[in-house]
Amino acid sequence: MTEFDLAVVGGGPGGYTAAVRGAQQGARVCLIEADRLGGACLHRGCIPTKTWHSTARLLRQLDQAASHGIKLGSRSFDFVAAAQRKDAVVAQLHGGLRQLMKSYGIEVFRGQATIEQPGRIAVRRPGLIGRLRARRIVLATGARPVRPAGWPVDGENILTSDEILGIQELPSSLLVIGGGYIGCELAAIFAAFGSQVTLVEQQPSLLGNSDREAVDLLIRALQSQGVTIHVGTVIDRLGVVDGRVEAELAGKGAIEIDKALVAVGRVPNSNRLGLKELGMELASGAVVVDEGMRTSVEGLFAIGDLTGGPQLAHVAAYQAGVAVANALGGDEQVDYRVVPSAVFTLPEMAQVGLTEEACQSRRLAVDIGRFSYRANGKALADGHAEGFVKLLADASDGRLLGATVVGEQASNLVAEMALAMGQGLTAADIGRLIHAHPTLTEMVKEAAEDIAGLALHRPSAGQK
């Protein structure tokens, strides 16, 4: 029976990162994947949605062409071509991952893995069962969309994010159930594509853990793009009649739409791994791990969405490094104090660290610096004047505690604040750094300077 130093179960961002990190440290590594390398992120999540987001963003820019003096005449949108482009991007990255595994000598096995005992794995394919041994095992099987009981999620009319990313025909109308990042992103994308979108969220607001000021701006942006938003609203009934979806919104009547997207969360893929038989500690289906990503079973580690933590590909990849280091004899611990995140709506929203509301709930004394896109030369030149940068600094020593950006390129701008937080820098440190002109990053500098009342392009208090 083949024996490896390290076996990784699951080939998503966490899993393939773990495999590469192990190989880089000289271990003999195998990776077991039930579907395709890249996992949900590459095939049913991050990459296809961001490819469509790029298309949606371009469509919105074309809507502004006349203000730039560009006369386009009539234009049309070919959804099938956009879907084919998405698939081509995914295929290219998938091919790149396969070559990456080969370059590191990582053996890839296709099949459903079951942990029979510590160090022993069964790999099942139709009509075939193989077994292998590994000194250490990293579980990275991710999560899948929630399919609420009683709702006829058929993958054709009522879809999860898995199915909607594979459709080949643009729905004339779309109901999005769930106002988290998946629901908000796809609502913005399909509205740009031309669908009539209705977004329903049971909670009082969208994106519940995000900065309220930023979310309010984002809600106004979505509404201006034609998205109808209902918050604090429950779906009493959801069904399909004659090929059309019918939904009853509590207190707001019934609507009929072409398709419905159910985006109400994701659950860990722990049910087919044999973990209960091993006696592994689970919590609501998630694998319980310590700060070194160790499970309750000796020699087994778990990372990513499987552990029930932040459902972010970059967090899974980070955890992979910690898990592999410890699997190969190290003693590292995770540190989640600096975890940037981004919502790819139109405009984007990105955050790192604490929000203003979180600081208030913890009774932290903070100084707040803000700067508007409307006062930035590059934003105005590009025609993207909607948004702001907000920095939160500890009132006692000026260290950066959190940041929020809503606006063009927010997903890129947040990286500077994340680096500053990771290095323990103060707002004054950021303000002193020379930023290139004219750029969007100047807003970070000015927001930092605003904490001390020194933002160059913000009117003085006496002139406001």
Residue, then its C-alpha position, 0 to 999 in steps of 0.5 A: m500500500t502506497e504511503f505518504d508523508l502528507a495526504v490532503v483531502g480536498g483540492g480547493p484553495g486550502g487543499y491545494t495550498a496545503a499540498v504545495r506547502g508540504a511538497q515545498q518542505g520536502a514531504r511526499v504528498c498526495l491530494i484527493e479530490a472528489d470533483r475537480l482541482g480548484g474546488a468550489c472557489l474555482h468552479r462554482g464561486c470566487i473565479p466565475t463570479k468575479t469573471w462575471h463581475s468584470t463583465a458587469r463592471l464593463l457594462r456599467q462603464l459603457d453606460q457612462a460612455a456618453s459623459h466621456g464624449i464616446k458615442l456608442g449608438s445601440r449596444s447589445f449584451d450576449f449572455v452566452a458569450a459572457a458565460q463562455r468567457k467565464d468558463a474559459v477563464v475557469a478552464q485556464l486556471h484549472g489547467g494551471l493547477r494541474q500543471l502546478m501539482k505535476s511540477y511539485g510531484i504531488e500525486v492527485f487521486r480522483g475520488q471520494a475519500t473516507i478516513e478509515q482510521p488515523g493514517r489510512i484513507a479509502v478512495r472510492r470511485p464508481g466500481l473501484i476502491g483504493r487505499l493509501r497510508a499517510r503519516r499526517i492528513v489535512l482535511a480541506t473539503g470545504a462547504r456546500p450551499v444550504r438547501p432549506a427544507g421545504w423549498p423545492v430547490d431543483g437546480e433549474n428554476i430554484l437554484t443555489s450558487d452552484e447551479i446559477l453559475g452554470i446557466q446558459e440563458l439570462p433570466s428575465s427576472l431573478l429573486v435573490i434570497g439572502g443578503g450576504y456577500i453571495g446574494c449581493e454580488l449576484a444581485a448586482i451582476f444580474a442587474a447589470f446584465g439586464s435581469q429584473v432583480t429582487l433581493v430579499e433578506q430576513q435580517p434588518s439589513l444586508l451584509g450584517n457584519s459590515d460597516r453600516e455606513a458602507v452598507d447604506l451606501l451600497i444599498r442605495a447603489l443597488q437600488s439605483q441599479g434597479v434592484t428591488i430590496h426587501v430587508g426584514t422580510v421572510i419568504d413564507r412560500l416558494g414554489v414553481v408553477d408552470g415553469r415560473v417561480e412564485a414566492e410569497l413575501a411575508g406582509k408584502g404579497a406574492i411575486e412571480i419571477d423567472k428564476a430564484l437564487v437561494a443564497v442563505g449560507r453554506v454548510p461544511n462538507s463533513n458528512r462523507l468523510g467517516l469522521k463520526e466513526l473516528g470519534m472526531e469532535l464536530a460542532s453543527g457539522a463543522v470540524v473543531v480545531d485548535e489554534g494549530m488547526r489540529t482536530s481531536v484525532e491525532g495526526l488529522f488536521a482540518i482547514g477552511d470552510l470545513t472548520g466553520g470559521p470565516q468562509l474565505a478562500h484566502v483564510a483557508a490558504y493561510q490556515a493551510g500553511v499553519a496546518v502543514a507546518n504543524a503536521l511536519g513537526g512545527d508548532e504554529q498558531v493562527d492569528y486572525r487579527v488581520v483578515p481582509s475581505a471584499v464584496f464584489t458589488l458595484p461599487e465594491m466594498a472591502q474591510v479589515g479589522l474592526t468596524e465602527e459598530a464593533c468598536q462601539s460594542r466593545r466600548l473602544a475609544v477610537d478616532i475616525g478618519r474619512f475621505s470621500y471619492r468625490a474629493n479625489g482627482k483620480a476617482l473623478a477623472d475615472g468617473h467613479a466618484e461614489g464611495f469613501v475610505k474610513l479608518l479607525a485608530d486607537a485613541s490612545d496610541g493611534r494604531l490602526l484597528g480597522a478600515t472600510v472602503v466602499g467604492e472603485q477598487a476597494s478590494n485592492l485599496v484595503a491591502e494597504m490598511a491590512l499591511a499597516m495593521g499587521q505591522g502595528l502602524t499608526a494612522a500618522d505612519i500612513g499619513r507620512l508615507i508619500h503616495a503617488h499622485p494622482t491615484l486612488t490610494e491617496m484617499v488612504k493617506e488623506a483618511a489617515e491625515d483626517i484623524a489628526g484634522l490634517a487631510l489636505h483636500r478636506p475643507s477646514a472646520g471653519q469653512k465647511 
